[in-house]
Amino acid sequence: EGNEPGDSAKITYSELLHKVCQFANVLRSQGVKKGDRISIYLPMIMELVVAMLACARIGALHSVVFAGFSADSLCERILNCGCSLLIT
């Protein structure tokens, strides 16, 4: 379910697994490894779930910063957690 009324999507577990594995491979290709810290700055969309699960799959720690936050708030959170990658 998305933020807007009527905004929804259906996905099977198999499709979700495929997307998560694909994105985990993208993260690995960017040098992300177990224990790395990642910030995710996305609205409530399917890609947010995929990004969180991909981080968990490879053992990277993730921090979700919701898209309504200002640039200064995002910057502060990135610096505080010492993240190595920002997903937007």
RAZITA-V312803 format. One line per field, one symbol per residue. ss: DSSP state (~ for helix, > for strand, _ for the rest). phi: phi as a letter, one per 30 degrees, with the letter a starting at -180 (. if undefined). A space follows every 50 residues. Layout:
ss: ???
phi: ???
//
This chain:
ss: ____________~~~~~~~~~~~~~~~~~_______>>>>_____~~~~~ ~~~~~~~~__>>>>______~~~~~~~~~~~___>>>_
phi: .cddeidbbcbdddddeddddeddddddddjdbejdcbcbbbddbedddd dddddddciddbbccdddddddddedddddcidcaccb
//
